[in-house]
Amino acid sequence: MSGLRVVPTWRHGRERLYVCGPDGENVAWYDRETGRVNLIGEDRREDVLKALKPFLAGSVTVGPPPVPTPAELARLSLHPDDDLAPNRPGEALLVALERDPGPAHRLRPDPRRHALTAEQTVGEALDRLEGAGWHALHSVPLPGGDRIHHLLIGPGGLFAVHALYARKQRVLVADPMVTVGRREAEPLLRRLRAEADRATHALTAEVHPVLALVGPTGNLTVTAQPRGVRVLQDTELAALARVGGVLKPADVEALHAMARDRGTWGRV
């Protein structure tokens, strides 16, 4: 008997069947999605295929594991504390609210909670583009306490997306000023262009600023097309995935590997 056993696992939403020796060491794995058996050692080929036989379906290729790409090597060498990929939408606000939830009773809702709702809504919409070859990073920190709400990287390029809560309110965009409801106008578009410029410098690739409005009444007034800034509602964010191809898949992965490294952003 070979003494091999098959252990099913899930990695990044994909099922893998690991073949382990009596000491628990992995000797191979089978990726159902790609239909490939990856052998760590060629000398166990027959034993591995015998152990996997009940699980194999359709045509299967057998061979050594693929050589990792530079992007994969960069990811593997990244310390978990420096990896921004696990950040949740609104990560910085979630941490701030956990540390200081504010008074239990207040006359007006905590504005941080509205901002969190906006970032979560936009972040979830961007995360849904993952299957189309896009990657979304959330709460990307910048020196000085600033941050990019969301960074979207994919075939159509790079986008720094700022989420703005505007539930059932009128919005007026008069570059560079943005007015929501009865609030005082602020030069938000100037800030978004500056953040995108910093991201462009960090990644040495052009990053386009996007203002994502969450839940406006439909009364959105844009006096003139803002210079270099897209203004979209949260329900329109999927349109970013339809932008014409700009980056090759390898470039997307390389930029994502660079962007998820916290150290990349310390230089801007």
BELLINZI-V350250 format. One record per pair of residues at least 12 apart in sequence whose ideal C-beta (glycine too) atoms are under 8 Angstrom apart, sorted by the first residue. I is the first residue (numbers start at 1). J is the second residue. Records with the same first field share a line. If there is no record, write none. Layout:
I=J / J
This chain:
2=44 / 47 / 50 / 51
3=21 / 22
4=19 / 20 / 21 / 27 / 44 / 47 / 48 / 50 / 51
5=19 / 20 / 51
6=18 / 19 / 20 / 51 / 52 / 55
7=19 / 20
14=31 / 32 / 33
15=32 / 33
16=29 / 30 / 31 / 32
17=29 / 30 / 32 / 52 / 55
19=48 / 51 / 52
26=40
27=39 / 40 / 41 / 44 / 48
28=40 / 44 / 48 / 52
30=52 / 55 / 56 / 60
32=57
35=58 / 59 / 60 / 61
36=60 / 61 / 62 / 63
37=49 / 52 / 56 / 60 / 61 / 62 / 63
38=63 / 64 / 65 / 66
39=62 / 63 / 64 / 65
40=64 / 65
42=64
45=62
49=62
69=250 / 253
70=254 / 257
71=250 / 253 / 254 / 256 / 257
72=253 / 257
74=257 / 258 / 261
75=257 / 260
78=257 / 260 / 261
81=262
82=261 / 262 / 263
83=260 / 261 / 262
84=137 / 138 / 139 / 140 / 141 / 259 / 260 / 261 / 262
85=137 / 260
87=137 / 138 / 139 / 140
88=123 / 138 / 139
89=119 / 120 / 122 / 123 / 124 / 126 / 127 / 138 / 139 / 150
90=115 / 116 / 119 / 120 / 123 / 138 / 139
91=138 / 139
92=139 / 141 / 147
93=112 / 115 / 116 / 119 / 139
94=116
96=112
97=110 / 112 / 113 / 116
114=165 / 167
115=163 / 165
117=165 / 167 / 214
118=163 / 164 / 165 / 212 / 214 / 234
119=138 / 139 / 149 / 150 / 163
121=163 / 214 / 215 / 234
122=149 / 150 / 161 / 163 / 212 / 214 / 234 / 237
123=136 / 138 / 149 / 150 / 163
125=234 / 235 / 237 / 238
126=150 / 152 / 161 / 237
128=238
129=152 / 154 / 238 / 240 / 241
132=154 / 155 / 241
133=154 / 155 / 249 / 252
134=152 / 153 / 154 / 155 / 241 / 252
135=152 / 153 / 154 / 252 / 256
136=150 / 151 / 152 / 153
137=150 / 151 / 153 / 256 / 259 / 260
138=150 / 151
140=199 / 259 / 265
141=262 / 265
142=195 / 198 / 265 / 268
143=265 / 266 / 268
146=195
148=160 / 161 / 162 / 195 / 199
149=161 / 162 / 163
150=162 / 163 / 212
151=199 / 207 / 259
152=210 / 240
153=247 / 252 / 255 / 256 / 259
154=240 / 241 / 247 / 252
155=243 / 245 / 246 / 247 / 249 / 252
156=240 / 241 / 242 / 243 / 244 / 245 / 246 / 247
157=206 / 208 / 243 / 246 / 247
158=199 / 203 / 205 / 206 / 207 / 208 / 255
159=207 / 208 / 209 / 210 / 230 / 240
160=192 / 195 / 196 / 199 / 207 / 208 / 209 / 210
161=210 / 212 / 237
162=188 / 192 / 195 / 209 / 210 / 211 / 212
163=212 / 214 / 234
164=178 / 180 / 188 / 211 / 212 / 213 / 214
165=180 / 214 / 215
166=180 / 181 / 213 / 214 / 215 / 216
167=214 / 215 / 216
168=215 / 216 / 217
169=181 / 216 / 217
170=216 / 217 / 219 / 220 / 221
171=213 / 216 / 219 / 220 / 221
172=185 / 221 / 223
173=189 / 211 / 220 / 221 / 222 / 223 / 226 / 231
174=223 / 224
175=189 / 223 / 224 / 226 / 227 / 229
176=188 / 189 / 190 / 193 / 226
177=189
178=211
188=211
189=209 / 211 / 226 / 227 / 229
192=209 / 210 / 211 / 229
193=209 / 227 / 228 / 229
195=209
196=208 / 209 / 228
198=268
199=268
201=267 / 268
202=259 / 264 / 265 / 267 / 268
203=255 / 258 / 259 / 264
205=255
208=228 / 230
209=228 / 229 / 230
210=229 / 230 / 231 / 232 / 240
211=226 / 229 / 230 / 231 / 232
212=232 / 233 / 234 / 237
213=231 / 232 / 233 / 234
214=233 / 234
215=234
216=233
220=233
